[in-house]
C-alpha cells in the first residue's frame, strides 16, 4: 500500500470536509476570572465536549471515513489505553467496520469497558511499547486491518488540525494558541491549520515538567525521546513522533513546562470557576496560560487555549498530591 503523504494545510482542509459530518463543532468558553489571572483574554476551545470527550475523535474519524471500502471492511487496528482507543472504536462503529484495540493488561477496567462498549475487540498485551507494537503487527497480519497510530499518522494529524480551523473562525483575532503536547499529533495539526489560516499567529506548546521531552527536544534542536515520565497528566506521557517532531520544531515558538502543583491548581480552578470538567492533560495548557513566565510575553491580547479532553476516573482522583 502506498505511503500516506505528509500532512499539510490542504490535508487539514480535506479532513474537515470528512470530519464535519461526524464531529461536534465544539464551543469556545471564556472566563473573566481567568482573564484577570492571566492578564489577557483567554479563549478556551472545549474539546471536552467532543465525541468520546476528547479531541481524539477528530483524527480517528478522518482515518475511518476516508478509507476505501475494500480496506475499511477489514477494520482498523491501534494500540491505546486512553482516548484514542475509544475514539477509533466509536468511529469504526459509526461506519460499521471492525476495530481491534490493543491495550496493556494493566489498563483500568473502566477504560477497557468503554472501548468494548463501542463494539471494538480488545486484545490485551504486556504493558510495554514493544508488546503493544508487536501485538498490533500480528493483528494487522491476521485481519488485514489498517493500522492507525495514535498520533504519528498524517491522517490523524490532519483530523486533529480541524479544531484550529474552527477556533480561528470562532475567534478570528487570536494572537496565539496554547496546545498541550504529548505525542504531538494535536499540536502538529494545529500548527498546520493555524499557520495556513493566519501565518503570523504564535503557537506555544504546554507540557508537564515530569514529561518534558518536547521542551528538551526544542532546547537540543533534535528529537530527544521520553524517559520515565512521571505526571498526573497521563495523556501527555508519550514521546514525540517522527512526523510530529519536525512540524513542532519548525512552527512552535516555545514549549512551556509546568509543575504537578500548577496542573492540579489549574484543573481545580476551571472546575470551580468555569464549571467545566477537564482532565489533567487539558489543565496543562491552562496552567501555562496562568504562569508568570507566559504572562511576561508581550503582544498577546487574545490567546486560544485548547482544552483537549474531559475524561477522568473520579473514583481514583485526588485533588492533593
C-alpha positions as CSV (number, residue, x, y, z in Angstrom):
1,X,0.0,0.0,0.0
2,X,1.3,3.5,-0.9
3,X,2.6,5.5,2.0
4,X,0.3,8.3,3.2
5,X,1.7,11.8,2.2
6,X,2.9,14.1,5.0
7,X,0.2,16.4,6.4
8,X,-0.2,19.9,5.1
9,X,-2.7,22.8,5.5
10,X,-4.5,21.3,2.5
11,X,-4.8,17.9,4.1
12,X,-6.4,19.6,7.2
13,X,-8.9,21.3,4.9
14,X,-9.6,18.0,3.3
15,X,-10.1,16.4,6.7
16,X,-12.6,19.0,7.6
17,X,-14.7,18.0,4.6
18,X,-14.8,14.5,6.0
19,X,-15.0,15.0,9.8
20,X,-17.5,17.9,9.9
21,X,-20.2,15.3,9.1
22,X,-19.4,13.3,12.2
23,X,-17.6,15.5,14.8
24,X,-19.1,18.2,17.0
25,X,-18.3,21.8,16.4
26,X,-17.1,22.4,19.9
27,X,-17.7,25.7,21.8
28,X,-15.3,28.4,22.9
29,X,-15.7,29.5,26.5
30,X,-14.3,32.5,28.3
31,X,-13.9,33.4,32.0
32,X,-13.4,36.9,33.4
33,X,-11.8,35.4,36.5
34,X,-9.2,33.5,34.4
35,X,-8.7,36.6,32.2
36,X,-7.8,38.6,35.3
37,X,-5.3,35.9,36.5
38,X,-3.7,35.6,33.1
39,X,-3.6,39.4,32.4
40,X,-5.1,38.9,28.9
41,X,-8.2,37.5,27.2
42,X,-8.3,33.7,27.1
43,X,-10.5,31.7,24.7
44,X,-10.9,28.1,25.7
45,X,-11.6,25.6,22.8
46,X,-13.6,23.0,24.6
47,X,-12.7,19.6,23.1
48,X,-14.0,18.0,26.3
49,X,-17.4,18.4,24.5
50,X,-16.2,16.4,21.5
51,X,-17.5,12.8,21.0
52,X,-15.8,10.4,23.4
53,X,-14.9,13.5,25.5
54,X,-11.7,14.4,23.7
55,X,-10.2,15.8,20.5
56,X,-9.0,12.3,19.5
57,X,-12.3,11.6,17.7
58,X,-11.3,14.1,15.0
59,X,-8.3,12.2,13.9
60,X,-9.9,8.8,14.3
61,X,-13.0,9.8,12.2
62,X,-10.8,11.3,9.5
63,X,-9.0,8.0,9.1
64,X,-12.0,5.7,9.3
65,X,-14.3,7.7,7.0
66,X,-11.5,8.3,4.4
67,X,-10.6,4.6,4.0
68,X,-11.6,2.9,0.6
69,X,-14.4,0.4,1.1
70,X,-12.1,-2.6,0.4
71,X,-9.7,-1.6,3.2
72,X,-12.4,-0.4,5.5
73,X,-14.3,-3.7,5.7
74,X,-11.2,-5.4,7.1
75,X,-11.2,-3.0,10.0
76,X,-8.8,-0.7,11.9
77,X,-6.1,-1.5,14.4
78,X,-4.4,0.5,17.1
79,X,-2.8,0.4,20.5
80,X,-4.2,2.8,23.1
81,X,-5.1,2.7,26.8
82,X,-6.9,6.0,26.6
83,X,-8.9,8.4,24.5
84,X,-7.6,7.3,21.0
85,X,-8.8,3.7,21.5
86,X,-12.3,4.9,22.4
87,X,-12.3,7.4,19.5
88,X,-11.3,4.8,16.9
89,X,-13.7,2.3,18.3
90,X,-16.6,4.8,18.1
91,X,-15.7,5.9,14.6
92,X,-15.5,2.3,13.4
93,X,-18.8,1.5,15.0
94,X,-20.4,4.5,13.2
95,X,-19.1,3.2,9.8
96,X,-20.0,-0.3,10.6
97,X,-16.5,-1.8,10.4
98,X,-14.4,-3.8,12.9
99,X,-12.0,-2.2,15.3
100,X,-9.2,-4.0,17.1
101,X,-7.8,-2.1,20.1
102,X,-4.6,-3.4,21.7
103,X,-4.5,-2.4,25.4
104,X,-2.0,-3.1,28.2
105,X,-3.2,-5.8,30.6
106,X,-2.9,-3.4,33.5
107,X,-5.3,-0.9,31.9
108,X,-8.2,0.3,34.2
109,X,-11.2,-1.9,33.7
110,X,-13.3,1.2,33.1
111,X,-11.2,2.1,30.0
112,X,-11.4,-1.5,28.7
113,X,-15.2,-1.5,29.2
114,X,-15.5,1.9,27.4
115,X,-13.7,0.6,24.3
116,X,-15.7,-2.6,24.3
117,X,-18.9,-0.6,24.8
118,X,-18.3,0.9,21.4
119,X,-18.2,-2.6,19.9
120,X,-14.5,-2.9,19.5
121,X,-12.5,-6.1,20.1
122,X,-9.9,-5.6,22.9
123,X,-6.7,-7.5,22.8
124,X,-4.6,-7.4,26.0
125,X,-0.8,-7.3,25.9
126,X,2.1,-6.8,28.3
127,X,2.4,-3.2,29.5
128,X,5.3,-2.0,27.4
129,X,5.7,-0.3,24.0
130,X,7.4,-3.3,22.3
131,X,4.5,-5.6,23.3
132,X,1.9,-3.0,22.0
133,X,3.6,-2.7,18.7
134,X,4.3,-6.4,18.1
135,X,0.7,-7.3,19.0
136,X,-0.6,-4.7,16.6
137,X,1.6,-6.1,13.8
138,X,0.2,-9.6,14.5
139,X,-3.4,-8.3,14.4
140,X,-2.8,-6.4,11.2
141,X,-1.4,-9.6,9.6
142,X,-4.2,-11.7,10.8
143,X,-7.1,-9.4,9.8
144,X,-5.7,-7.2,7.0
145,X,-6.9,-4.2,9.0
146,X,-5.4,-0.7,8.7
147,X,-3.0,0.4,11.4
148,X,-4.0,3.8,12.9
149,X,-1.2,5.2,15.1
150,X,-2.5,7.4,17.9
151,X,-0.5,10.4,16.8
152,X,2.3,9.7,14.3
153,X,-0.1,9.3,11.3
154,X,-0.7,12.1,8.7
155,X,-4.4,11.4,8.6
156,X,-4.7,11.6,12.4
157,X,-2.7,14.8,12.5
158,X,-4.8,16.4,9.7
159,X,-8.0,15.4,11.6
160,X,-6.8,17.0,14.8
161,X,-5.9,20.2,13.0
162,X,-9.6,20.8,12.2
163,X,-10.1,22.1,15.8
164,X,-7.8,25.1,14.9
165,X,-9.8,25.8,11.7
166,X,-12.9,26.1,13.9
167,X,-11.2,28.1,16.6
168,X,-10.0,30.8,14.2
169,X,-13.5,31.1,12.7
170,X,-14.9,31.4,16.2
171,X,-12.2,33.9,17.4
172,X,-10.5,35.4,14.3
173,X,-8.5,37.9,16.3
174,X,-6.3,35.4,18.2
175,X,-2.7,36.4,18.7
176,X,-1.6,32.9,19.8
177,X,-2.7,29.4,20.7
178,X,-1.5,27.2,23.6
179,X,-1.7,23.5,22.9
180,X,-0.9,20.6,25.3
181,X,1.7,18.2,23.8
182,X,2.3,14.5,24.3
183,X,3.0,12.6,21.1
184,X,2.4,15.8,19.2
185,X,-0.5,14.9,16.9
186,X,-2.8,17.7,18.1
187,X,-0.2,20.5,18.2
188,X,1.2,19.4,14.8
189,X,-2.3,19.7,13.3
190,X,-2.9,23.0,15.0
191,X,0.4,24.3,13.6
192,X,-0.5,23.4,10.0
193,X,-4.1,24.7,10.2
194,X,-3.5,27.9,12.2
195,X,-0.5,28.9,10.1
196,X,-2.5,28.2,7.0
197,X,-5.3,30.5,8.1
198,X,-3.2,33.1,9.8
199,X,0.6,32.9,9.0
200,X,1.6,35.3,11.8
201,X,-0.1,33.6,14.7
202,X,2.1,32.4,17.5
203,X,1.9,28.8,18.7
204,X,3.0,27.6,22.1
205,X,3.1,24.0,23.4
206,X,2.3,23.1,27.0
207,X,4.0,20.2,28.8
208,X,4.3,18.8,32.3
209,X,7.8,19.1,33.8
210,X,7.6,15.4,34.6
211,X,7.2,14.5,30.9
212,X,9.2,17.2,29.1
213,X,10.6,15.5,26.0
214,X,9.2,18.2,23.7
215,X,10.9,21.0,25.7
216,X,14.2,19.1,25.8
217,X,14.0,18.4,22.1
218,X,13.5,22.0,21.3
219,X,16.4,23.0,23.5
220,X,18.6,20.4,21.9
221,X,17.5,21.1,18.4
222,X,16.9,17.4,17.8
223,X,14.5,14.8,18.9
224,X,15.0,13.6,22.4
225,X,13.0,10.5,23.5
226,X,10.7,10.5,26.5
227,X,12.3,8.7,29.5
228,X,10.5,7.6,32.7
229,X,7.6,10.2,32.5
230,X,6.0,10.9,35.9
231,X,3.0,13.2,35.8
232,X,-0.7,13.2,36.7
233,X,-1.4,14.3,33.1
234,X,-1.4,10.7,31.8
235,X,-2.4,11.7,28.3
236,X,0.9,13.6,27.8
237,X,3.4,10.8,28.7
238,X,4.2,9.7,25.2
239,X,7.3,10.6,23.1
240,X,7.1,12.8,20.0
241,X,6.9,11.0,16.7
242,X,9.0,11.1,13.6
243,X,6.3,13.1,11.7
244,X,5.2,15.3,14.6
245,X,8.6,16.4,15.8
246,X,9.7,18.3,12.6
247,X,6.4,20.2,12.4
248,X,6.7,21.2,16.1
249,X,10.4,22.1,15.7
250,X,9.6,24.4,12.7
251,X,6.3,26.0,14.0
252,X,6.1,26.1,17.8
253,X,7.7,29.2,19.2
254,X,8.3,27.7,22.7
255,X,7.4,24.7,24.8
256,X,6.4,25.9,28.3
257,X,6.5,23.3,31.2
258,X,4.5,23.4,34.4
259,X,4.7,21.5,37.7
260,X,2.2,19.0,39.1
261,X,1.0,21.5,41.6
262,X,0.3,24.0,38.8
263,X,-1.6,21.4,36.8
264,X,-3.8,20.4,39.7
265,X,-4.4,24.0,40.7
266,X,-5.4,25.0,37.1
267,X,-7.7,22.0,36.9
268,X,-9.4,22.8,40.1
269,X,-9.8,26.5,39.1
270,X,-11.5,25.5,35.8
271,X,-13.8,23.1,37.6
272,X,-14.7,25.6,40.3
273,X,-14.9,28.9,38.3
274,X,-15.9,27.7,34.8
275,X,-17.9,24.7,35.9
276,X,-16.1,22.6,33.2
277,X,-15.0,19.0,33.8
278,X,-11.5,18.8,32.3
279,X,-8.8,16.2,32.6
280,X,-5.3,16.8,33.9
281,X,-3.8,16.9,30.4
282,X,-6.2,19.7,29.5
283,X,-5.2,21.6,32.6
284,X,-1.6,21.7,31.5
285,X,-2.5,24.3,28.8
286,X,-4.4,26.4,31.3
287,X,-1.6,26.2,33.8
288,X,0.8,27.6,31.1
289,X,-1.6,30.5,30.3
290,X,-1.7,31.4,34.0
291,X,2.1,31.0,34.6
292,X,4.3,34.0,35.4
293,X,6.6,33.1,32.5
294,X,3.8,33.2,30.0
295,X,2.3,36.4,31.5
296,X,5.5,38.2,30.7
297,X,5.2,37.7,26.9
298,X,4.3,40.9,25.2
299,X,1.8,41.4,22.4
300,X,-0.7,38.7,23.3
301,X,-4.1,40.3,23.9
302,X,-6.1,37.3,22.9
303,X,-4.9,33.7,23.4
304,X,-6.6,30.5,22.5
305,X,-6.2,27.6,24.9
306,X,-7.1,24.1,23.8
307,X,-9.0,22.1,26.4
308,X,-8.1,18.7,24.9
309,X,-10.4,16.5,26.9
310,X,-12.5,15.8,30.0
311,X,-12.1,12.1,30.7
312,X,-11.1,11.4,34.3
313,X,-11.7,8.5,36.7
314,X,-13.4,10.3,39.6
315,X,-13.2,7.2,41.8
316,X,-9.4,7.4,41.8
317,X,-8.9,11.1,41.5
318,X,-7.3,13.1,44.5
319,X,-7.1,16.8,44.4
320,X,-4.0,16.8,46.6
321,X,-0.7,15.2,45.6
